[in-house]
Amino acid sequence: MQVKEIVDILNLKIFGGSQGLDREITGGYTSDLLSDVMGHADSGKVWITLQTHKNVIAIASLKELSAVILIKGNAPDADMLAQAEDEGIPVLGTNEEAFETTGKLYNLIMHS
């Protein structure tokens, strides 16, 4: 499954990094602790978080994550968006909570 497919199915907003919408997704990881994601997320996963600063993209790039989904209607900071554009990592958004978004993503990936 590609990032652009979850954008359409989950009706996600694209904030930036749209050049990475063709990235393949292997799973998801939900956490707001940067150190947790750095230590445990695997490449190809989509990171679900409420964090909106550029360090999120630094970690997403380091871990070779496919995309970042911001929850609860959060929007990225300007420096996060600039970093996402530079790295080609899609930053997506939803008004839903982490629990709902994680469940929907899980169902999509497991049933595709």
C-alpha atoms as one frame of an Amber mdcrd trajectory, in Angstrom:
protein
   0.000   0.000   0.000   1.259   3.475  -0.838   0.935   6.675   1.170  -1.329
   8.232  -1.467  -3.805   5.366  -0.999  -4.209   5.999   2.737  -4.592   9.718
   2.033  -7.616   8.968  -0.148  -9.159   6.228   1.979  -8.708   7.985   5.342
  -9.461  11.437   3.896  -6.191  12.880   5.210  -5.003  16.413   4.580  -1.629
  16.746   2.855   0.410  19.487   4.525   3.691  18.877   2.717   6.220  16.384
   1.417   3.893  15.358  -1.405   6.826  14.135  -3.497   6.861  11.116  -1.128
   3.254  10.056  -1.682   4.419   7.023  -3.698   6.317   5.593  -0.724   5.337
   2.080   0.310   3.844   1.513   3.754   4.789  -1.581   5.760   2.950  -0.701
   8.971   2.322   2.024  11.487   3.735   3.328  14.744   1.847   5.496  17.223
   3.821   7.474  19.790   4.467  11.014  20.960   7.855  10.203  22.486  10.619
  10.918  20.002  13.028   8.558  21.756  10.466   5.747  21.580  10.059   6.160
  17.825  13.808   6.441  17.341  14.350   3.225  19.271  11.488   1.095  17.992
   9.890   2.231  14.712  10.929   0.320  11.602  11.481   1.713   8.126   8.414
   1.945   5.927   6.042   2.660   8.784   3.676   5.610   9.130   4.179   7.576
  12.345   1.016   8.785  14.078   1.680  11.645  16.513   0.557  15.025  17.814
   4.108  16.442  17.703   4.426  19.277  15.160   8.093  20.364  15.209  10.996
  19.697  12.858  12.587  17.037  15.083   9.746  14.747  14.022  10.951  14.898
  10.429  14.571  14.412  11.501  13.602  11.161  13.193  11.273  10.122  10.367
  14.158  10.575   7.943  16.657   8.760  10.176  14.276   5.801  10.564  13.213
   5.914   6.866   9.537   6.221   7.772   7.040   6.538   4.929   4.928   9.392
   6.332   3.812  11.244   9.445   0.154  11.689  10.397  -0.663  14.545  12.754
  -3.774  13.925  14.835  -6.400  16.060  16.628  -6.388  18.758  13.952  -2.775
  19.700  14.656  -0.869  21.476  11.897   2.890  21.344  11.358   5.158  24.208
  12.377   6.732  26.093   9.463  10.138  24.554  10.142   8.616  21.049  10.210
   7.020  21.687   6.825  10.252  23.000   5.346  12.120  19.921   6.606   9.389
  17.614   5.227   9.712  19.234   1.803  13.505  18.868   1.893  13.323  15.215
   2.952  10.315  14.260   0.784   8.439  12.844   3.765   4.677  13.383   3.582
   3.141  15.177   6.550  -0.554  14.373   6.709  -3.308  15.435   9.049  -6.597
  14.336  10.563  -9.007  15.694  13.153  -9.356  12.228  14.682  -7.681  10.918
  17.828  -4.664   8.599  17.794  -6.770   5.581  18.764  -9.179   5.961  15.831
  -6.454   6.742  13.307  -4.285   3.845  14.426  -7.197   1.404  14.225  -8.178
   2.514  10.730  -4.597   2.350   9.473  -4.122  -1.077  11.017  -7.265  -2.391
   9.305  -6.207  -0.975   5.952  -2.738  -2.483   6.063  -3.828  -5.870   7.425
  -6.632  -6.246   4.878  -4.860  -5.019   1.754
